[in-house]
Amino acid sequence: MSLLTTARCRICQGFYKLGARLRPPKKQEAELGPGALYRVGQLVRDRRLKKPMVILGPGQDQGAERLLQSLAESDVAFTQWDALSDPPTADDGENIRLSWLGEGCDSFIVLGDGPVIDIAKLAAARCARRGRTIMGMVGRNRIGRRRMPPVIAIPTTAGSGAEALSFAMVSDGRGNRFLVQDVSLIPASAILDPTLIEDVPREIIASRGMSGLCLAVEAFLSAASDDKARRAAAQATELFFQSLEPYWNSGGTAQDRENVLKASRLAGQAASQAGYGYGRAISRAVQVVTGMDMGLASGLVLPEVLEKYGISAQNSLAMLAEQSGLETEGTRSERAAALIDRIRGMAFRMGLPDGLENFSGVMAEEIGDLAAAEANPKCACPAVWTAKECMDVVFALQ
C-alpha cells in the first residue's frame, strides 16, 4: 500500500471516528432470559405504542404463537406480516412499508433471524425517509436524522448481532447484497429469550456464532473503538468462547444459550461504535463470489487476517486475550498467537471448512477487489491493505 493511499484511508477513518463520537449509537432497552418473549406485550404498553406491525420470519410458528399470546394478554392491537421472501429482499421492505402506512401502525415488532430483523429495520427507515427507497439508502449515513418508528427486535438465532447493529444487509432479489449503515438502524429494544434458540440446526449455530465472534474481535481491534466498545467486544469474545461450542455440541445449558445471545448483542453494540475490518469484508466477498455462507467463511478467514496483520495487531490481540480472560500468561506475541489458535481450533471442532474448494485465480482477484472496495477507506483496521493483499489472504485459504 502506498503512503499516499494509506494516508488517505487514515484521514477518512479519522473523520468517521469523529462522526461516531459526535453521533454515538442510540441507547437500547433489552430483556434477557427465559420467558422474555412473554414480556413484549407489557413493553409495548410501557412504551405507549398504539399499533405495532408484527413481522414474522419463516418457520417461527412456536415463537409466533407465544408472541401473539403476549400481545393479546396485554390488549395490544397489531397487524401481522409474514409474507417474506427467503431471504427477504428490498421489495419486501417496500411492501411492508406500504402495509404499515395503510394500517396506521406506529412501530414494528420483528421475530426472526438476522436477515428478517434487517429488513424490518430497513422498512422502519423507509417509513421515516419516505422520499428515498431502500436501495437508495445503500451506503453510509443515507437515512438522516429523521425519527424512525421504534423497532422491537426478537432474534431466533445468536451471532448475527442484527438486534443491536447500526447496519443492515439487503438483497435486491437477484442474488446481490448491499450494506446500509446508519446509527438510526439500531432497534429501540431487543428481546433475548434463550428458549427461542433451542432447536437451531448445528450448522446455523456455528455459522452465526463465528460471524458474531468476528464482529467482536474486529471491533476490539478497530482504531475507532473507545473504552466502552472494547469492554463490550472483550465480554462478547469471552462469552462466545465459553458457551458457543457447548451450545453447538449438545444444545448446551440454558445459561449457554443465554450467554451466546448476550454475546451477540454485545458484539453488535461494539461493532456499531467501532465498525469491522478485513475479516468481515473478505468473508462477505467470499460469500458473493463463491456462494459460501458468510458465517462459515468468517471462521475460515478471520484467523488468516489476524495472522497477516502481524505486528500491527499484536498489542491489541494480546490485550483482547487478556481482557477476555482467555490468555493471561506469556508475552504479547504469545498471547496474540494463542488467541488466533483458539479461534482456528474452535472453528475446526465445529466442523467449519478448513479451506476453499474449486477455486480459481479469477475468483481470488474478484474477492480481493470487493473486499478492498468495502473496507477502504471506511474500516479503521490495524493495517491498510490493497486488493492484492486481500487476495493474498484468499490464496492462503486454498
C-alpha positions, 0 to 999 in steps of 0.5 A: 500500500502506498503512503499516499493511499494509506494516508488517505484511508487514515484521514477518512477513518479519522473523520468517521471516528469523529462522526461516531463520537459526535453521533454515538449509537442510540441507547437500547432497552433489552430483556434477557432470559427465559420467558422474555418473549412473554414480556413484549406485550407489557413493553409495548404498553410501557412504551405507549405504542398504539399499533405495532406491525408484527413481522414474522420470519419463516418457520417461527410458528412456536415463537409466533404463537407465544408472541401473539399470546403476549400481545393479546394478554396485554390488549395490544392491537397489531397487524401481522406480516409474514409474507417474506421472501427467503431471504427477504429482499428490498421489495419486501421492505417496500411492501411492508412499508406500504402495509404499515402506512395503510394500517396506521401502525406506529412501530414494528415488532420483528421475530426472526433471524438476522436477515428478517430483523434487517429488513424490518429495520430497513422498512422502519427507515423507509417509513421515516425517509419516505422520499428515498427507497431502500436501495437508495439508502445503500451506503453510509449515513443515507437515512438522516436524522429523521425519527424512525418508528421504534423497532422491537427486535426478537432474534431466533438465532445468536451471532448475527448481532442484527438486534443491536447493529447500526447496519443492515444487509439487503438483497435486491432479489437477484442474488446481490447484497448491499450494506446500509449503515446508519446509527438510526438502524439500531432497534429501540429494544431487543428481546433475548429469550434463550428458549427461542434458540433451542432447536437451531440446526448445528450448522446455523449455530456455528455459522452465526456464532463465528460471524458474531465472534468476528464482529467482536474481535474486529471491533476490539481491534478497530482504531475507532473503538473507545473504552466502552466498545472494547469492554463490550467486544472483550465480554462478547469474545469471552462469552462466545468462547465459553458457551458457543461450542457447548451450545453447538455440541449438545444444545448446551445449558440454558445459561449457554444459550443465554450467554451466546445471545448476550454475546451477540448483542454485545458484539453488535453494540461494539461493532456499531461504535467501532465498525469491522475490518478485513475479516468481515469484508473478505468473508462477505466477498467470499460469500458473493463470489463463491456462494459460501455462507458468510458465517462459515467463511468468517471462521475460515478467514478471520484467523488468516487476517489476524495472522497477516496483520502481524505486528500491527495487531499484536498489542491489541490481540494480546490485550483482547486475550487478556481482557477476555480472560482467555490468555493471561500468561506469556508475552504479547506475541504469545498471547496474540498467537494463542488467541488466533489458535483458539479461534482456528481450533474452535472453528475446526471442532465445529466442523467449519471448512478448513479451506476453499474448494474449486477455486480459481485465480479469477475468483481470488482477484474478484474477492480481493477487489470487493473486499478492498472496495468495502473496507477502504477507506471506511474500516479503521483496521490495524493495517491498510491493505490493497486488493492484492493483499486481500487476495493474498489472504484468499490464496492462503485459504486454498 
